[in-house]
Structures are given as C-alpha cells and as structure tokens.
Amino acid sequence: MSTLSKHPLILFGAGVAVGYLVHKYRKEIIEAANRAGEKSKDFVLQQRENLEDIISGQKEAADDAGSA
C-alpha cells in the first residue's frame, strides 16, 4: 500500500479527483467556511461577555469585602 501511495500516476489521479470535487462543491465549501467563521466570532464574543461578567463579579466581591 505504501508503494502504491508513492506512485506518481496514482498521486496525479488523486489530485485530479480532489480538484474536481473541490471545484464541483466550491460554493458549499465557501458557505460552510463562512458559517464556521461566524460561529467562531459569536463564540468569542460570548466568552468575552462571560469573562467581563466574572471580572465585574470579582470586583464587586472585593469592594464588598473591603468595605465590610
């Protein structure tokens, strides 16, 4: 199997097949990548808000402990 995977004609054929499939489904691939990018942006914003909530809670707890 390893000698077949190194054969130039097989590698060329695999490259042509992959290129054809990428060209055929390029719109779907682009849409999926854009959706993943948007979801990652939303995730980062949500985590930033959670972190700000935690930090503000810690500051309030420190202020309460300092004034008591």
C-alpha positions in Angstrom: 0.0 0.0 0.0 2.8 2.4 0.8 4.4 1.8 -2.6 1.1 2.5 -4.3 0.6 5.7 -2.4 4.0 7.0 -3.7 3.4 6.1 -7.3 3.3 9.3 -9.4 0.3 8.3 -11.6 -1.8 7.5 -8.5 -0.9 10.7 -6.8 -1.7 12.6 -10.0 -5.1 10.8 -10.3 -5.9 11.6 -6.7 -5.0 15.2 -7.2 -7.3 15.5 -10.3 -10.1 13.8 -8.4 -9.8 16.1 -5.4 -9.5 19.1 -7.6 -12.7 18.1 -9.5 -14.6 17.6 -6.3 -13.4 20.9 -4.8 -14.4 22.7 -8.0 -17.8 21.0 -8.1 -18.7 21.7 -4.4 -16.8 25.1 -4.1 -20.0 27.1 -3.2 -20.9 24.7 -0.4 -17.3 24.7 0.9 -17.3 28.5 0.9 -20.7 28.7 2.7 -19.5 26.2 5.3 -16.3 28.1 5.9 -18.3 31.4 6.3 -20.7 29.8 8.7 -17.9 28.4 10.8 -16.3 31.9 10.8 -19.5 33.5 12.0 -20.0 30.9 14.7 -16.4 31.4 15.9 -16.9 35.1 16.1 -20.1 34.6 18.1 -18.4 32.2 20.4 -15.5 34.6 21.1 -18.0 37.5 21.8 -20.0 35.3 24.2 -16.8 34.2 26.0 -15.7 37.8 26.3 -19.0 38.8 27.8 -18.8 35.9 30.3 -15.3 36.9 31.2 -16.4 40.5 31.8 -19.2 39.3 34.0 -16.8 37.2 36.1 -14.4 40.1 36.4 -17.1 42.5 37.4 -18.4 40.0 40.0 -14.9 39.6 41.5 -14.5 43.4 41.7 -17.9 43.7 43.4 -16.9 40.9 45.9 -13.6 42.7 46.6 -15.3 46.0 47.1 -17.9 44.4 49.5 -15.1 42.7 51.4 -13.1 45.9 51.6 -15.9 48.0 52.9 -17.0 45.4 55.5 
